[in-house]
Amino acid sequence: MLNTNLYYQERNPSPTQQLWRHFSANLAAMIALSFLALGLLVMLFSPWLAPYDANQQFAQALSIPPSWTEPGDMRFILGTDDIGRDLLSRIITGMRYSLGYPLVIVLVAAIVGITIGAFAGITRGLRASALNHLLDVLLSIPSLLLALVVIAILGPGLENAVIATTLVLIPQFVHSVRNSFHDEWNKDYVIASRLNGCPTWYLMLRVIMPNITPMIVMQITSALSIAILDIAALGFLGLGVQAPAPEWGTMLARSLDQVYLSPWSMILPGMALFVLVLCVNVVGDSLRTAIKERTEN
Amino acid sequence: MIRYTLRRFLLFLFTLWLLTIVTFSLGFLFPEFKHSDPTVGSYLAYLSAILHGDWGVSMSTGQDVTEQLWIHLGATIELSFLAMLLSLVVAIPLGILAAMNQRSMFDRWVVSAAMTGYSIPVFWLAQLLILLFAVHYDWFAITGQITPLYDIPTRTGAVLVDVMLSDSANASLAFWDAVNHMVLPVIVLAMMPLTMLIRIMRDATLDVLDKNYIKAARARGLSELKLMRRHALPNAMQPLIRQLGLQFSVLMTNALLTEVIFNRLGIGSWLVKSIYERDYPVLQSGLLVFASFILLINLLVELYHAWRYPQVRQELYAEY
C-alpha cells in the first residue's frame, strides 16, 4: 500500500493500544486468551459440538475409561460415568453452566457495581465514609460465605446460586471503581475538565472512564475467576446447580464416591475447570503487568 | 498507636453489632422459622441472650449450640492455623530465593508454579491428593480427625490438643494417628495462600532490592546473607503482613470446602450441614462466629501491621 503519510507526524498510540502492545508481547497471555476464545466458541456451539445429549444414558457402556486406554471405546472419547453418560458431551454442555453463567453474573455485577462505585467515588463526607467502612467489612468476609448466607435464605438451586454470586461480586466492583474514581478526581486533566464546566455525566463517562477502563477489565477477569470457582464450589456442595445438570462442580461432587473405580470421571471435569480458571487468571495477571509496564514507561 | 487501636477497635465492635443485626434478621427471612415479630424488643432480647452465652439448641441434634460452637471453632482454628503456618514457612523462603535470582530458571519455575497452584480449584486438588496419596499409595487417612479406636474425649475440638490433654495409654500413637489424618487437609488448605504469598513475597523483595539503602549496604561491603537478613527481609515483610488478613479470609473459605471433603469436625462443615438440615439456630450462630472470627483475625493483623510499621500510621493520619 502506498504510504500517504508525507509529513513527519508523531503518532501517539492511545492508552488502550499501548496496553495491547505490552499485552500481546506476552506469549503465555496470548495462549490463555486464545484458549478463552476457544472456550467461548465451544460454549456457544455446544448443542452442535456435543456428540450426545448430556443426560443420555448408554446402559451397555457403564464406566468406560477414556478411549486412549486399553478398555476404552472410540464412541466415547473421554469415557462414560457410572450410569453410562458420555463425559465429553457432559463437559461440553457443562460449559454453559461453568463459563456462561459466570459471564452473565460478572456482566450484571459489573454494570451495577461500576454505577454505584462511580457515584460513590465523587461523593465526599459522611456518606462516603460510611460506605467505605461498610465495603471494607463486606470485602473481608469471603465471597463463598456470603453466597452461602444468601442461599441459606433463598434455598439451594441454580437461580439462587446465580443471584447469590452476583450479589457477592457487586461490592468488589464498587470498591475498586470507587477507589480509582477517587484517585482520578484530583488529577490535572479532570480538574481542567471541571473548570471547563463539563457536566457530571460527561466527566464520568467521557473523561474519567476511558482512563480507568484497563483497571475495570482487570477487575472483571478477577471477578470472573471468583464467579467460576464459586458457582463450581456451590455446585460441589450441592447448594447450587442441581444433580442431573452437567455442571463441572456437580460432576466433581458425584465423582467423590466413584473416584476409586473411575478416576477419569473426577480428573477430566476438574481438569476442564482448572484450565479455564488458569486461563482467566493468566489473562488477568498479564493485564496487571501490562498496565504496570505502561504506567512506568 | 493508641488512637489507631481505639479507632480500629470501635470499628470492629460496630461491625460485630451490624453482624448481630444481620443474623437476627436472618431469623425472620427463613421461611419456616418465625418465633416472634421483628421488633426492637425482641432484638434486644436476642442480643442479651448472645452476650450471656445462650445461643439456643440445635434443631436436628437437640444439643446446646454454645457447647458445640467452641468444639467446632477449636477444630477449625487448629486446622487453619497449621495451614497458614505451613504456607508462611514455605512461601517466604521461596519468594525471597525467586526474587534474588530474578529471571533465572528457578524464578520462572516458581512463578509459573505459583500461578498454576493458585488456579487449582480446592475441591479438585483435594480429590487428586486423595486419589494419589490415599487410594494409590495408602499413606494418609482421608476421613475424620482420628481413628475412633483411640478413645479420646473431645474437649477443645482441636484434636492434637485433645490428645495431649487426655490420659489415654496410647497417647503418642493417637497423636501420630491424628497427625496422619491432618496431613492432606492441611496441604490442601495451605495451597492457595501459599501461592499468593510466594508472589507477594517475591514482588516485595524485588521492590526492596531496588532501593537505595540496599545499594548503600552493598557498597559498604555487607555479605549477601547479612544484606538480606538485616536490610531486605524486614522491609519486604511489610506487604506480606498487610496481605495476611485477606489471605486468611481466603483460607477460611477453603476450610469450609476442605472440612466437608475430608469429613472433619469444624465450623465450616457444621455450617454447610446446618444449611442442608435447615437447622436455623446452628446456622445463625455458626455464621456469626465464623464471620467474627475472620474479622477478629483481620483486626489483629492490621493492629500488628500498624504497630510494627509506624510509616503505615503516618500515612493514615496524614491523609485522614
Boltz contact constraints between the chains, C-beta under 6 A:
constraints:
  - contact:
      token1: [A, 137]
      token2: [B, 15]
      max_distance: 6.0
  - contact:
      token1: [A, 140]
      token2: [B, 249]
      max_distance: 6.0
  - contact:
      token1: [A, 140]
      token2: [B, 298]
      max_distance: 6.0
  - contact:
      token1: [A, 141]
      token2: [B, 291]
      max_distance: 6.0
  - contact:
      token1: [A, 142]
      token2: [B, 249]
      max_distance: 6.0
  - contact:
      token1: [A, 142]
      token2: [B, 252]
      max_distance: 6.0
  - contact:
      token1: [A, 142]
      token2: [B, 253]
      max_distance: 6.0
  - contact:
      token1: [A, 144]
      token2: [B, 253]
      max_distance: 6.0
  - contact:
      token1: [A, 152]
      token2: [B, 275]
      max_distance: 6.0
  - contact:
      token1: [A, 152]
      token2: [B, 283]
      max_distance: 6.0
  - contact:
      token1: [A, 153]
      token2: [B, 29]
      max_distance: 6.0
  - contact:
      token1: [A, 229]
      token2: [B, 121]
      max_distance: 6.0
  - contact:
      token1: [A, 236]
      token2: [B, 123]
      max_distance: 6.0
  - contact:
      token1: [A, 237]
      token2: [B, 272]
      max_distance: 6.0
  - contact:
      token1: [A, 259]
      token2: [B, 127]
      max_distance: 6.0
  - contact:
      token1: [A, 259]
      token2: [B, 131]
      max_distance: 6.0
  - contact:
      token1: [A, 260]
      token2: [B, 135]
      max_distance: 6.0
  - contact:
      token1: [A, 263]
      token2: [B, 131]
      max_distance: 6.0
  - contact:
      token1: [A, 266]
      token2: [B, 127]
      max_distance: 6.0
  - contact:
      token1: [A, 270]
      token2: [B, 124]
      max_distance: 6.0
  - contact:
      token1: [A, 273]
      token2: [B, 121]
      max_distance: 6.0
  - contact:
      token1: [A, 274]
      token2: [B, 120]
      max_distance: 6.0
  - contact:
      token1: [A, 277]
      token2: [B, 119]
      max_distance: 6.0
  - contact:
      token1: [A, 278]
      token2: [B, 119]
      max_distance: 6.0
  - contact:
      token1: [A, 281]
      token2: [B, 119]
      max_distance: 6.0
